[in-house]
Amino acid sequence: MFILTEAQRQHWTEHGWLLLSHSLSLEVTQALSAWVEAMTRKARDREQRLHYYERTAQGKALCRVERFLDDHAQLRSLIIEGTLPMIAATLLGERAVIYKEKINCKHAGGAGYAPHQDAAAYRYVKHHVTCLVAVDAMTPDNGCLEFALGHPQRLLRRNDAGCIDPKIADKLEWIPVPVPAGGVLFFSSYAAHRSGPNGSTDHRRALYLTYNAVSEGNLREAYDHDRDRQLTALHADLAAGAGLGELS
């Protein structure tokens, strides 16, 4: 397993997140942008990735890519071999397996996210850790993540949207956590976090890699199966005239 310093272990225990600015090799850091750019292109035959779009002031724009593990050999190696799953295993206390991989793109002027905890989002796994890999530098100006001090290790009361009740969120102390390009940020499924809007003139991209402990099972296939059923239902609704989708 990856060796953390005592200070790093204490920070993880107290706050549920850990910034590791120089965990990736220089070679990977330099290649990362091109690898991610390749996954934004339309999938070819037998490729499995999914693209999601949003409307911006400049028109339709790609905001998320999912399920690209088998579409890019170098990204697959980064995600399931070496340093990142080793760190995840250290934080989970046992071997880690990938649950979900995605690329997020926050465009200039893009909105932020309300305070929430990821533990409420995934139905199959009780506890997980997410590894954020910054493809572009994440700063307060472009809407980097902000974390609440402390680590509740339980779900806080939520509103109807699944976010932390504003009466609770307003009492928490929030700090922005900038991540340099190529930097790595791990956070627990119970870490309360949010992000502000992208107030810069450039888009910024990040990998989000969610790992679970192997004792809970290899659940990526089950997640993808559910995702396929949801998308089939969505396309059926669209065909019936229910509205305009954001997936291609």
C-alpha angles and dihedrals in degrees: 000000000000113000115235123193118246089251091053092049091050092049091050092049094047100041109016096233136082130193116211106180100183107034097117125073119254089246093056093043091053093046098043098088093052092047092052092044089056090057092055090066121095113279117252129214112311093009113124108200123125125216125207126195139199134195116252134174087267094049134259113356136180110253105167142019121196138180100026099135094111096038099068124040097201095049090046090054092048092051103044104026136052131355105002100052088040091058090045089052091051091052093045094044094235141047113312128219127193115259101175138355127198143161117222123199120193109196125209106284091017117151126250130233128258119242111286147145120237093218089081093057106062119065102194103048128062097200133009143161125228124213115207114199112192110223089180125024111278113215138165087259094059097038107269119184119280121204132202114237112252130034115252096190088205137068115275121219111286136205127230091278092059093250127123112283106264090228088062097037092053090059094053123094109237128199129185116237111204115201122200120227106282092019122133127222122186122195136178124244088245097049108116110230144161139172136219128228123282101258094174128092094244135069119240130207134204138178115231112198117183118200131186132192113270090234088071091055138251097293105168093097092051090049091050091048090055090046091054091051091050092049092048089054091046093053090048090054091048092050088053090054098257093141146288117309128216098213131094 
